[in-house]
Amino acid sequence: RGRSARGWWLERIAAGAPLTVWTEATGAEPATTLSRLSEADALSGIRTAARERRDRDWAAALLGRTWDPTLLPALTPAERETALLSRLAAGELGSAVAALGTLTTPWSARFSLHLLAALGAAKAPLVHVAQAMPHLLTGLHPDALGSLESWLTRLHDDRQLATQLRNLLQFHSVKRSITEAFR
């Protein structure tokens, strides 16, 4: 389908070759090696190899070139948060929310606060909050609850969003109470 046999084979060979072949051939680290490649099929094969082998260095280098959330599991938990913070900083809230499931929970306070700020600044926050809710329940850091309460007090017109935020706060309040009761 719109692809040559040569391109298909190139992708398969790149996906099957050890990733060290690329760095040894170029004498450079993954990011520099990728900057020298322009063949889409070779890049696709390398992306497949990095994803399937969960190679941290190659995944980080590929993410520095183009967004691909399937590479996130190869990164450390802190690097995954940093990658999503970069998406938030770039105004890519939707792609960041879609990748929340790749993060280790609970999230850091820093990540939680940045995510809440991005959700609050969104043009349609209810859509993003609804999509993020399962992850907000398990991932939101306790230090971000004050920010969540503050956001709730600023809402005046959006009853649905206010209900979602109240439910989230209530969940975390109950969770905190149960945790403290069993200490």
C-alpha positions as CSV (number, residue, x, y, z in Angstrom):
1,R,0.0,0.0,0.0
2,G,2.0,3.0,-1.2
3,R,5.2,1.4,0.0
4,S,8.0,-0.2,-1.9
5,A,9.3,-3.7,-1.2
6,R,12.7,-2.0,-0.6
7,G,11.2,0.2,2.1
8,W,9.5,-2.7,3.8
9,W,12.7,-4.7,3.8
10,L,14.7,-1.8,5.1
11,E,12.3,-1.3,8.0
12,R,12.4,-5.1,8.8
13,I,16.3,-5.1,8.7
14,A,16.5,-2.0,10.9
15,A,14.1,-3.4,13.4
16,G,15.9,-6.7,13.5
17,A,19.5,-5.5,13.7
18,P,21.0,-4.9,17.2
19,L,20.8,-1.2,18.0
20,T,24.6,-1.2,18.6
21,V,25.1,-1.7,14.9
22,W,23.9,1.8,14.3
23,T,26.2,3.4,17.0
24,E,29.2,1.4,16.0
25,A,28.7,2.2,12.3
26,T,28.4,6.0,13.0
27,G,30.8,6.1,16.0
28,A,28.2,8.4,17.6
29,E,25.5,8.2,20.3
30,P,21.9,7.5,19.4
31,A,20.7,11.1,19.1
32,T,23.6,12.0,16.7
33,T,23.0,8.8,14.7
34,L,19.3,9.6,14.3
35,S,20.1,13.2,13.2
36,R,22.1,11.7,10.3
37,L,19.3,9.4,9.2
38,S,16.6,10.7,6.8
39,E,15.2,7.4,5.5
40,A,11.7,7.0,7.0
41,D,11.7,3.2,6.7
42,A,15.0,2.9,8.6
43,L,13.8,5.3,11.3
44,S,10.6,3.3,11.6
45,G,12.6,0.1,12.1
46,I,14.8,1.6,14.7
47,R,11.7,2.9,16.5
48,T,10.3,-0.6,16.5
49,A,13.6,-2.0,17.8
50,A,13.8,0.6,20.6
51,R,10.2,0.0,21.6
52,E,10.4,-3.8,21.6
53,R,13.8,-3.9,23.4
54,R,12.8,-1.1,25.7
55,D,16.2,0.6,25.0
56,R,16.3,3.7,27.2
57,D,19.0,5.6,25.2
58,W,17.4,5.0,21.8
59,A,13.9,5.7,23.1
60,A,15.0,9.0,24.6
61,A,16.8,10.0,21.4
62,L,13.8,9.1,19.2
63,L,11.4,11.0,21.5
64,G,13.8,14.0,21.1
65,R,13.1,13.8,17.4
66,T,9.3,13.1,17.3
67,W,6.5,12.2,19.8
68,D,5.8,8.5,20.1
69,P,4.1,7.5,23.4
70,T,4.8,3.9,22.7
71,L,8.5,4.6,23.5
72,L,7.7,5.9,27.0
73,P,7.8,2.6,28.8
74,A,11.5,2.3,27.9
75,L,12.3,5.4,29.9
76,T,12.8,5.7,33.7
77,P,9.8,7.0,35.6
78,A,11.4,10.4,36.0
79,E,12.1,10.6,32.3
80,R,8.5,9.7,31.4
81,E,7.3,12.5,33.6
82,T,9.8,14.9,32.0
83,A,8.6,13.8,28.5
84,L,5.0,14.5,29.4
85,L,6.0,17.8,31.0
86,S,7.5,18.7,27.7
87,R,4.2,17.9,26.0
88,L,2.4,20.1,28.4
89,A,4.8,22.9,27.9
90,A,4.3,22.6,24.2
91,G,0.6,23.0,24.6
92,E,0.0,19.3,23.7
93,L,-2.4,18.6,26.6
94,G,-4.3,15.9,24.7
95,S,-1.3,13.8,23.9
96,A,0.0,14.2,27.5
97,V,-3.3,13.1,29.0
98,A,-3.5,10.1,26.6
99,A,-0.1,8.9,27.8
100,L,-0.8,9.3,31.6
101,G,-1.1,5.5,31.9
102,T,2.6,5.1,31.2
103,L,3.6,6.9,34.4
104,T,4.4,5.3,37.7
105,T,2.0,6.4,40.4
106,P,1.8,8.4,42.5
107,W,3.3,11.1,40.3
108,S,5.7,13.7,41.6
109,A,4.2,16.8,43.2
110,R,5.9,18.8,40.4
111,F,4.2,16.8,37.6
112,S,0.9,16.8,39.4
113,L,0.9,20.6,39.8
114,H,1.9,21.2,36.2
115,L,-0.8,18.8,34.9
116,L,-3.5,20.5,37.0
117,A,-2.4,23.9,35.8
118,A,-2.6,22.7,32.2
119,L,-6.0,21.1,32.7
120,G,-7.2,24.4,34.3
121,A,-6.0,26.5,31.4
122,A,-7.5,24.2,28.8
123,K,-10.3,25.6,26.5
124,A,-12.4,22.5,27.3
125,P,-11.1,21.3,30.6
126,L,-14.0,18.9,31.3
127,V,-13.1,16.8,28.3
128,H,-9.5,16.4,29.4
129,V,-10.4,15.9,33.1
130,A,-12.9,13.2,32.1
131,Q,-10.2,11.5,30.0
132,A,-7.6,11.9,32.8
133,M,-9.8,10.9,35.7
134,P,-8.8,7.3,36.1
135,H,-5.2,8.4,36.2
136,L,-5.9,11.4,38.5
137,L,-7.4,9.0,41.0
138,T,-4.3,6.9,41.2
139,G,-1.6,9.3,40.3
140,L,-2.2,12.7,41.7
141,H,0.3,13.6,44.4
142,P,-1.2,14.7,47.8
143,D,0.7,17.9,47.7
144,A,-1.3,18.9,44.6
145,L,-4.7,18.7,46.4
146,G,-4.5,22.4,47.6
147,S,-4.1,23.4,44.0
148,L,-7.1,21.3,43.1
149,E,-9.2,22.9,45.8
150,S,-8.2,26.3,44.6
151,W,-9.2,25.5,41.1
152,L,-12.6,24.3,42.3
153,T,-13.2,27.5,44.2
154,R,-12.5,29.5,41.0
155,L,-15.2,27.6,39.0
156,H,-18.5,29.4,38.7
157,D,-20.3,28.3,35.6
158,D,-19.2,24.7,34.9
159,R,-21.2,22.5,37.1
160,Q,-20.1,19.3,35.4
161,L,-16.5,20.1,35.9
162,A,-17.1,21.2,39.5
163,T,-18.7,17.8,40.2
164,Q,-15.8,16.0,38.6
165,L,-13.3,18.0,40.7
166,R,-15.3,17.6,43.9
167,N,-15.4,13.8,43.3
168,L,-11.7,13.7,42.8
169,L,-11.1,15.7,46.0
170,Q,-13.5,13.5,47.9
171,F,-11.7,10.3,46.6
172,H,-8.3,11.6,47.7
173,S,-9.7,12.7,51.1
174,V,-11.1,9.2,51.8
175,K,-7.9,7.6,50.5
176,R,-5.8,9.8,52.9
177,S,-8.1,9.0,55.8
178,I,-7.9,5.3,55.2
179,T,-4.1,5.4,54.8
180,E,-3.7,7.4,58.0
181,A,-6.1,5.0,59.9
182,F,-3.9,2.0,59.1
183,R,-0.6,3.6,60.0
